[in-house]
């Protein structure tokens, strides 16, 4: 049975009085995870509207207690599945930095999005490609953040070419840095060297070779710096000693002349 506050919430949605929704949720935070009589969550209900209120969806996405798929929901469609079914990259983009979009239930959302694209009308292919790119970026970044190479394996199995750049122009392998070493993912990329995945392998081999060369170069530069400092210190010592000698000579000369 719905509470009085839930009734007010769904009434506001049905009447498209969207400005009332943030007020209700601010007063009763649990409403952000409300489920309607059809088993759909508030977020899914908004996403599937004929004209989704993007500002409200954005506001809900930023709520700290938002649960993507509440256990109380009886819906057979996940939140990510609902978003992907719309074919609207502008909705998915709202959640681009949220790692929860990586999975659609127990499978990669990328696989679901690719299936949707393959079944889409020609006029909608471009939008589905944009959604695939958003999910690809999110999955690769999450794989490196969580150091989980199995996500890369699943991407590859879904047909992705991991030698291709991300939307920002970076190669996936270049997301591995000193601050984000991701040793398991690094090992996975290195394991591609010598396999039939020549494009991934060549990028990985080139990247890690360059990384090693950079490390060697830094060591050489550090050694040169140490050597230079040592020489400069020695030179300063010599100048200092020479100055002292000259001062002593000058002092003696003054004593004699006086």
Secondary structure as UniProt FT lines:
FT   HELIX           4..14
FT   TURN            15..16
FT   HELIX           19..27
FT   HELIX           29..33
FT   TURN            37..38
FT   HELIX           42..47
FT   TURN            50..51
FT   HELIX           54..61
FT   TURN            64..65
FT   TURN            68..69
FT   TURN            71..72
FT   HELIX           79..86
FT   HELIX           89..94
FT   TURN            95..97
FT   HELIX           99..102
FT   STRAND          103..104
FT   TURN            105..106
FT   STRAND          107..108
FT   HELIX           109..118
FT   HELIX           122..124
FT   HELIX           125..145
FT   TURN            146..147
FT   HELIX           149..157
FT   TURN            158..159
FT   TURN            162..163
FT   TURN            167..168
FT   HELIX           172..175
FT   HELIX           183..191
FT   TURN            192..194
FT   HELIX           198..257
//
